[in-house]
Amino acid sequence: MSTQEILVEEIKSQPEPVLRELLHYLKFLARQREEEAWADILPTREIEQEVLNILDGK
């Protein structure tokens, strides 16, 4: 049995609150993977703050 099939079977037996929490967690994981894929080309928060400081004349 594949991991997907095992998950589907397990999910079928869960109550609605658990399913909602699982859905939120899966969306969180997907967003995290997307951000990691761009991490090597996006500026860090520190660089963004430096740019804002320069633009604000600080």
PDB file of N, CA, C and O in Angstrom:
ATOM      1  N   MET A   1       0.850  -1.173   0.000  1.00  0.00           N
ATOM      2  CA  MET A   1       0.000   0.000   0.000  1.00  0.00           C
ATOM      3  C   MET A   1       0.903   1.246   0.000  1.00  0.00           C
ATOM      4  O   MET A   1       1.881   1.309   0.746  1.00  0.00           O
ATOM      5  N   SER A   2       0.573   2.216  -0.826  1.00  0.00           N
ATOM      6  CA  SER A   2       1.382   3.430  -0.931  1.00  0.00           C
ATOM      7  C   SER A   2       1.101   4.365   0.258  1.00  0.00           C
ATOM      8  O   SER A   2       0.108   4.216   0.970  1.00  0.00           O
ATOM      9  N   THR A   3       1.986   5.303   0.440  1.00  0.00           N
ATOM     10  CA  THR A   3       1.814   6.287   1.509  1.00  0.00           C
ATOM     11  C   THR A   3       0.516   7.058   1.316  1.00  0.00           C
ATOM     12  O   THR A   3      -0.209   7.317   2.276  1.00  0.00           O
ATOM     13  N   GLN A   4       0.228   7.420   0.077  1.00  0.00           N
ATOM     14  CA  GLN A   4      -1.000   8.159  -0.212  1.00  0.00           C
ATOM     15  C   GLN A   4      -2.229   7.344   0.183  1.00  0.00           C
ATOM     16  O   GLN A   4      -3.162   7.875   0.786  1.00  0.00           O
ATOM     17  N   GLU A   5      -2.229   6.074  -0.151  1.00  0.00           N
ATOM     18  CA  GLU A   5      -3.369   5.219   0.186  1.00  0.00           C
ATOM     19  C   GLU A   5      -3.526   5.070   1.696  1.00  0.00           C
ATOM     20  O   GLU A   5      -4.645   5.074   2.211  1.00  0.00           O
ATOM     21  N   ILE A   6      -2.422   4.940   2.394  1.00  0.00           N
ATOM     22  CA  ILE A   6      -2.455   4.830   3.857  1.00  0.00           C
ATOM     23  C   ILE A   6      -3.020   6.110   4.461  1.00  0.00           C
ATOM     24  O   ILE A   6      -3.852   6.066   5.366  1.00  0.00           O
ATOM     25  N   LEU A   7      -2.561   7.246   3.953  1.00  0.00           N
ATOM     26  CA  LEU A   7      -3.063   8.533   4.449  1.00  0.00           C
ATOM     27  C   LEU A   7      -4.560   8.683   4.204  1.00  0.00           C
ATOM     28  O   LEU A   7      -5.297   9.102   5.096  1.00  0.00           O
ATOM     29  N   VAL A   8      -5.004   8.347   3.016  1.00  0.00           N
ATOM     30  CA  VAL A   8      -6.425   8.471   2.682  1.00  0.00           C
ATOM     31  C   VAL A   8      -7.263   7.612   3.619  1.00  0.00           C
ATOM     32  O   VAL A   8      -8.302   8.058   4.105  1.00  0.00           O
ATOM     33  N   GLU A   9      -6.828   6.405   3.870  1.00  0.00           N
ATOM     34  CA  GLU A   9      -7.569   5.520   4.776  1.00  0.00           C
ATOM     35  C   GLU A   9      -7.601   6.073   6.194  1.00  0.00           C
ATOM     36  O   GLU A   9      -8.631   6.012   6.866  1.00  0.00           O
ATOM     37  N   GLU A  10      -6.481   6.609   6.647  1.00  0.00           N
ATOM     38  CA  GLU A  10      -6.420   7.181   7.990  1.00  0.00           C
ATOM     39  C   GLU A  10      -7.294   8.425   8.089  1.00  0.00           C
ATOM     40  O   GLU A  10      -7.981   8.629   9.090  1.00  0.00           O
ATOM     41  N   ILE A  11      -7.268   9.246   7.062  1.00  0.00           N
ATOM     42  CA  ILE A  11      -8.049  10.486   7.045  1.00  0.00           C
ATOM     43  C   ILE A  11      -9.547  10.180   7.094  1.00  0.00           C
ATOM     44  O   ILE A  11     -10.305  10.901   7.743  1.00  0.00           O
ATOM     45  N   LYS A  12      -9.963   9.145   6.431  1.00  0.00           N
ATOM     46  CA  LYS A  12     -11.394   8.794   6.397  1.00  0.00           C
ATOM     47  C   LYS A  12     -11.971   8.562   7.784  1.00  0.00           C
ATOM     48  O   LYS A  12     -13.168   8.759   7.996  1.00  0.00           O
ATOM     49  N   SER A  13     -11.150   8.151   8.718  1.00  0.00           N
ATOM     50  CA  SER A  13     -11.657   7.810  10.050  1.00  0.00           C
ATOM     51  C   SER A  13     -11.545   8.954  11.058  1.00  0.00           C
ATOM     52  O   SER A  13     -11.884   8.781  12.229  1.00  0.00           O
ATOM     53  N   GLN A  14     -11.076  10.114  10.617  1.00  0.00           N
ATOM     54  CA  GLN A  14     -10.858  11.228  11.544  1.00  0.00           C
ATOM     55  C   GLN A  14     -12.082  12.128  11.638  1.00  0.00           C
ATOM     56  O   GLN A  14     -12.830  12.281  10.672  1.00  0.00           O
ATOM     57  N   PRO A  15     -12.279  12.730  12.828  1.00  0.00           N
ATOM     58  CA  PRO A  15     -13.396  13.680  12.988  1.00  0.00           C
ATOM     59  C   PRO A  15     -13.089  14.999  12.276  1.00  0.00           C
ATOM     60  O   PRO A  15     -11.939  15.289  11.944  1.00  0.00           O
ATOM     61  N   GLU A  16     -14.124  15.779  12.052  1.00  0.00           N
ATOM     62  CA  GLU A  16     -13.999  17.032  11.302  1.00  0.00           C
ATOM     63  C   GLU A  16     -12.949  17.996  11.871  1.00  0.00           C
ATOM     64  O   GLU A  16     -12.189  18.565  11.088  1.00  0.00           O
ATOM     65  N   PRO A  17     -12.866  18.207  13.181  1.00  0.00           N
ATOM     66  CA  PRO A  17     -11.840  19.131  13.693  1.00  0.00           C
ATOM     67  C   PRO A  17     -10.407  18.695  13.336  1.00  0.00           C
ATOM     68  O   PRO A  17      -9.549  19.530  13.047  1.00  0.00           O
ATOM     69  N   VAL A  18     -10.173  17.415  13.360  1.00  0.00           N
ATOM     70  CA  VAL A  18      -8.845  16.903  13.000  1.00  0.00           C
ATOM     71  C   VAL A  18      -8.598  17.124  11.510  1.00  0.00           C
ATOM     72  O   VAL A  18      -7.484  17.463  11.110  1.00  0.00           O
ATOM     73  N   LEU A  19      -9.612  16.939  10.701  1.00  0.00           N
ATOM     74  CA  LEU A  19      -9.470  17.145   9.262  1.00  0.00           C
ATOM     75  C   LEU A  19      -9.157  18.604   8.944  1.00  0.00           C
ATOM     76  O   LEU A  19      -8.326  18.882   8.080  1.00  0.00           O
ATOM     77  N   ARG A  20      -9.818  19.542   9.637  1.00  0.00           N
ATOM     78  CA  ARG A  20      -9.530  20.963   9.413  1.00  0.00           C
ATOM     79  C   ARG A  20      -8.100  21.301   9.798  1.00  0.00           C
ATOM     80  O   ARG A  20      -7.402  22.017   9.079  1.00  0.00           O
ATOM     81  N   GLU A  21      -7.668  20.772  10.949  1.00  0.00           N
ATOM     82  CA  GLU A  21      -6.297  21.030  11.393  1.00  0.00           C
ATOM     83  C   GLU A  21      -5.290  20.439  10.410  1.00  0.00           C
ATOM     84  O   GLU A  21      -4.273  21.064  10.107  1.00  0.00           O
ATOM     85  N   LEU A  22      -5.568  19.254   9.921  1.00  0.00           N
ATOM     86  CA  LEU A  22      -4.696  18.616   8.934  1.00  0.00           C
ATOM     87  C   LEU A  22      -4.628  19.428   7.650  1.00  0.00           C
ATOM     88  O   LEU A  22      -3.552  19.587   7.073  1.00  0.00           O
ATOM     89  N   LEU A  23      -5.748  19.936   7.204  1.00  0.00           N
ATOM     90  CA  LEU A  23      -5.784  20.761   5.997  1.00  0.00           C
ATOM     91  C   LEU A  23      -4.929  22.014   6.174  1.00  0.00           C
ATOM     92  O   LEU A  23      -4.147  22.367   5.291  1.00  0.00           O
ATOM     93  N   HIS A  24      -5.080  22.680   7.312  1.00  0.00           N
ATOM     94  CA  HIS A  24      -4.261  23.876   7.584  1.00  0.00           C
ATOM     95  C   HIS A  24      -2.781  23.536   7.604  1.00  0.00           C
ATOM     96  O   HIS A  24      -1.959  24.289   7.082  1.00  0.00           O
ATOM     97  N   TYR A  25      -2.442  22.409   8.205  1.00  0.00           N
ATOM     98  CA  TYR A  25      -1.037  22.009   8.279  1.00  0.00           C
ATOM     99  C   TYR A  25      -0.481  21.691   6.892  1.00  0.00           C
ATOM    100  O   TYR A  25       0.651  22.061   6.580  1.00  0.00           O
ATOM    101  N   LEU A  26      -1.259  21.016   6.068  1.00  0.00           N
ATOM    102  CA  LEU A  26      -0.812  20.701   4.710  1.00  0.00           C
ATOM    103  C   LEU A  26      -0.591  21.973   3.895  1.00  0.00           C
ATOM    104  O   LEU A  26       0.373  22.066   3.135  1.00  0.00           O
ATOM    105  N   LYS A  27      -1.482  22.952   4.050  1.00  0.00           N
ATOM    106  CA  LYS A  27      -1.304  24.225   3.349  1.00  0.00           C
ATOM    107  C   LYS A  27      -0.059  24.951   3.851  1.00  0.00           C
ATOM    108  O   LYS A  27       0.671  25.554   3.063  1.00  0.00           O
ATOM    109  N   PHE A  28       0.184  24.895   5.167  1.00  0.00           N
ATOM    110  CA  PHE A  28       1.379  25.491   5.738  1.00  0.00           C
ATOM    111  C   PHE A  28       2.633  24.845   5.141  1.00  0.00           C
ATOM    112  O   PHE A  28       3.568  25.547   4.754  1.00  0.00           O
ATOM    113  N   LEU A  29       2.654  23.522   5.066  1.00  0.00           N
ATOM    114  CA  LEU A  29       3.809  22.825   4.503  1.00  0.00           C
ATOM    115  C   LEU A  29       4.030  23.191   3.038  1.00  0.00           C
ATOM    116  O   LEU A  29       5.169  23.356   2.603  1.00  0.00           O
ATOM    117  N   ALA A  30       2.953  23.316   2.284  1.00  0.00           N
ATOM    118  CA  ALA A  30       3.073  23.684   0.869  1.00  0.00           C
ATOM    119  C   ALA A  30       3.647  25.091   0.727  1.00  0.00           C
ATOM    120  O   ALA A  30       4.514  25.323  -0.117  1.00  0.00           O
ATOM    121  N   ARG A  31       3.170  26.038   1.549  1.00  0.00           N
ATOM    122  CA  ARG A  31       3.718  27.408   1.517  1.00  0.00           C
ATOM    123  C   ARG A  31       5.186  27.418   1.892  1.00  0.00           C
ATOM    124  O   ARG A  31       5.990  28.122   1.280  1.00  0.00           O
ATOM    125  N   GLN A  32       5.530  26.637   2.897  1.00  0.00           N
ATOM    126  CA  GLN A  32       6.919  26.576   3.348  1.00  0.00           C
ATOM    127  C   GLN A  32       7.830  26.054   2.236  1.00  0.00           C
ATOM    128  O   GLN A  32       8.929  26.573   2.042  1.00  0.00           O
ATOM    129  N   ARG A  33       7.383  25.044   1.516  1.00  0.00           N
ATOM    130  CA  ARG A  33       8.180  24.505   0.399  1.00  0.00           C
ATOM    131  C   ARG A  33       8.343  25.540  -0.705  1.00  0.00           C
ATOM    132  O   ARG A  33       9.418  25.660  -1.292  1.00  0.00           O
ATOM    133  N   GLU A  34       7.279  26.288  -0.992  1.00  0.00           N
ATOM    134  CA  GLU A  34       7.352  27.334  -2.014  1.00  0.00           C
ATOM    135  C   GLU A  34       8.364  28.404  -1.615  1.00  0.00           C
ATOM    136  O   GLU A  34       9.168  28.847  -2.435  1.00  0.00           O
ATOM    137  N   GLU A  35       8.315  28.811  -0.353  1.00  0.00           N
ATOM    138  CA  GLU A  35       9.252  29.828   0.128  1.00  0.00           C
ATOM    139  C   GLU A  35      10.687  29.325   0.071  1.00  0.00           C
ATOM    140  O   GLU A  35      11.592  30.079  -0.287  1.00  0.00           O
ATOM    141  N   GLU A  36      10.907  28.068   0.416  1.00  0.00           N
ATOM    142  CA  GLU A  36      12.250  27.498   0.368  1.00  0.00           C
ATOM    143  C   GLU A  36      12.772  27.449  -1.066  1.00  0.00           C
ATOM    144  O   GLU A  36      13.967  27.620  -1.306  1.00  0.00           O
ATOM    145  N   ALA A  37      11.872  27.215  -2.010  1.00  0.00           N
ATOM    146  CA  ALA A  37      12.292  27.150  -3.411  1.00  0.00           C
ATOM    147  C   ALA A  37      12.803  28.496  -3.890  1.00  0.00           C
ATOM    148  O   ALA A  37      13.657  28.553  -4.775  1.00  0.00           O
ATOM    149  N   TRP A  38      12.286  29.594  -3.312  1.00  0.00           N
ATOM    150  CA  TRP A  38      12.690  30.936  -3.714  1.00  0.00           C
ATOM    151  C   TRP A  38      13.756  31.526  -2.792  1.00  0.00           C
ATOM    152  O   TRP A  38      14.274  32.608  -3.069  1.00  0.00           O
ATOM    153  N   ALA A  39      14.086  30.847  -1.719  1.00  0.00           N
ATOM    154  CA  ALA A  39      14.973  31.403  -0.700  1.00  0.00           C
ATOM    155  C   ALA A  39      16.340  31.815  -1.246  1.00  0.00           C
ATOM    156  O   ALA A  39      16.932  32.782  -0.766  1.00  0.00           O
ATOM    157  N   ASP A  40      16.839  31.094  -2.237  1.00  0.00           N
ATOM    158  CA  ASP A  40      18.176  31.405  -2.746  1.00  0.00           C
ATOM    159  C   ASP A  40      18.204  32.659  -3.621  1.00  0.00           C
ATOM    160  O   ASP A  40      19.281  33.192  -3.891  1.00  0.00           O
ATOM    161  N   ILE A  41      17.039  33.140  -4.069  1.00  0.00           N
ATOM    162  CA  ILE A  41      17.059  34.338  -4.912  1.00  0.00           C
ATOM    163  C   ILE A  41      16.327  35.532  -4.305  1.00  0.00           C
ATOM    164  O   ILE A  41      16.460  36.655  -4.794  1.00  0.00           O
ATOM    165  N   LEU A  42      15.557  35.299  -3.246  1.00  0.00           N
ATOM    166  CA  LEU A  42      14.862  36.400  -2.596  1.00  0.00           C
ATOM    167  C   LEU A  42      15.752  37.018  -1.525  1.00  0.00           C
ATOM    168  O   LEU A  42      16.527  36.313  -0.878  1.00  0.00           O
ATOM    169  N   PRO A  43      15.645  38.333  -1.334  1.00  0.00           N
ATOM    170  CA  PRO A  43      16.459  38.967  -0.291  1.00  0.00           C
ATOM    171  C   PRO A  43      15.988  38.544   1.093  1.00  0.00           C
ATOM    172  O   PRO A  43      14.812  38.243   1.300  1.00  0.00           O
ATOM    173  N   THR A  44      16.916  38.527   2.028  1.00  0.00           N
ATOM    174  CA  THR A  44      16.560  38.190   3.402  1.00  0.00           C
ATOM    175  C   THR A  44      15.860  39.373   4.043  1.00  0.00           C
ATOM    176  O   THR A  44      15.870  40.475   3.495  1.00  0.00           O
ATOM    177  N   ARG A  45      15.259  39.153   5.188  1.00  0.00           N
ATOM    178  CA  ARG A  45      14.581  40.229   5.922  1.00  0.00           C
ATOM    179  C   ARG A  45      15.570  41.337   6.290  1.00  0.00           C
ATOM    180  O   ARG A  45      15.214  42.515   6.277  1.00  0.00           O
ATOM    181  N   GLU A  46      16.807  40.965   6.615  1.00  0.00           N
ATOM    182  CA  GLU A  46      17.802  41.958   6.985  1.00  0.00           C
ATOM    183  C   GLU A  46      18.114  42.886   5.813  1.00  0.00           C
ATOM    184  O   GLU A  46      18.246  44.097   5.991  1.00  0.00           O
ATOM    185  N   ILE A  47      18.229  42.321   4.637  1.00  0.00           N
ATOM    186  CA  ILE A  47      18.500  43.131   3.445  1.00  0.00           C
ATOM    187  C   ILE A  47      17.305  44.029   3.144  1.00  0.00           C
ATOM    188  O   ILE A  47      17.474  45.204   2.818  1.00  0.00           O
ATOM    189  N   GLU A  48      16.099  43.478   3.251  1.00  0.00           N
ATOM    190  CA  GLU A  48      14.904  44.294   3.031  1.00  0.00           C
ATOM    191  C   GLU A  48      14.874  45.473   4.000  1.00  0.00           C
ATOM    192  O   GLU A  48      14.544  46.594   3.611  1.00  0.00           O
ATOM    193  N   GLN A  49      15.221  45.217   5.269  1.00  0.00           N
ATOM    194  CA  GLN A  49      15.212  46.292   6.255  1.00  0.00           C
ATOM    195  C   GLN A  49      16.280  47.327   5.943  1.00  0.00           C
ATOM    196  O   GLN A  49      16.039  48.522   6.112  1.00  0.00           O
ATOM    197  N   GLU A  50      17.448  46.901   5.496  1.00  0.00           N
ATOM    198  CA  GLU A  50      18.508  47.840   5.120  1.00  0.00           C
ATOM    199  C   GLU A  50      18.049  48.753   3.982  1.00  0.00           C
ATOM    200  O   GLU A  50      18.299  49.958   4.012  1.00  0.00           O
ATOM    201  N   VAL A  51      17.391  48.192   3.000  1.00  0.00           N
ATOM    202  CA  VAL A  51      16.883  48.972   1.874  1.00  0.00           C
ATOM    203  C   VAL A  51      15.849  49.984   2.375  1.00  0.00           C
ATOM    204  O   VAL A  51      15.869  51.148   1.976  1.00  0.00           O
ATOM    205  N   LEU A  52      14.949  49.533   3.250  1.00  0.00           N
ATOM    206  CA  LEU A  52      13.947  50.454   3.783  1.00  0.00           C
ATOM    207  C   LEU A  52      14.605  51.569   4.581  1.00  0.00           C
ATOM    208  O   LEU A  52      14.181  52.722   4.500  1.00  0.00           O
ATOM    209  N   ASN A  53      15.627  51.241   5.343  1.00  0.00           N
ATOM    210  CA  ASN A  53      16.350  52.259   6.102  1.00  0.00           C
ATOM    211  C   ASN A  53      17.013  53.275   5.177  1.00  0.00           C
ATOM    212  O   ASN A  53      16.999  54.473   5.459  1.00  0.00           O
ATOM    213  N   ILE A  54      17.590  52.807   4.081  1.00  0.00           N
ATOM    214  CA  ILE A  54      18.219  53.701   3.113  1.00  0.00           C
ATOM    215  C   ILE A  54      17.162  54.610   2.494  1.00  0.00           C
ATOM    216  O   ILE A  54      17.374  55.816   2.371  1.00  0.00           O
ATOM    217  N   LEU A  55      16.040  54.044   2.111  1.00  0.00           N
ATOM    218  CA  LEU A  55      14.980  54.828   1.495  1.00  0.00           C
ATOM    219  C   LEU A  55      14.380  55.827   2.479  1.00  0.00           C
ATOM    220  O   LEU A  55      13.953  56.909   2.078  1.00  0.00           O
ATOM    221  N   ASP A  56      14.345  55.476   3.759  1.00  0.00           N
ATOM    222  CA  ASP A  56      13.818  56.382   4.773  1.00  0.00           C
ATOM    223  C   ASP A  56      14.850  57.409   5.209  1.00  0.00           C
ATOM    224  O   ASP A  56      14.536  58.302   5.995  1.00  0.00           O
ATOM    225  N   GLY A  57      16.075  57.298   4.713  1.00  0.00           N
ATOM    226  CA  GLY A  57      17.120  58.243   5.055  1.00  0.00           C
ATOM    227  C   GLY A  57      17.725  58.030   6.429  1.00  0.00           C
ATOM    228  O   GLY A  57      18.252  58.966   7.030  1.00  0.00           O
ATOM    229  N   LYS A  58      17.653  56.823   6.922  1.00  0.00           N
ATOM    230  CA  LYS A  58      18.205  56.525   8.254  1.00  0.00           C
ATOM    231  C   LYS A  58      19.665  56.138   8.160  1.00  0.00           C
ATOM    232  O   LYS A  58      20.295  55.853   9.178  1.00  0.00           O
TER     233      LYS A  58
END
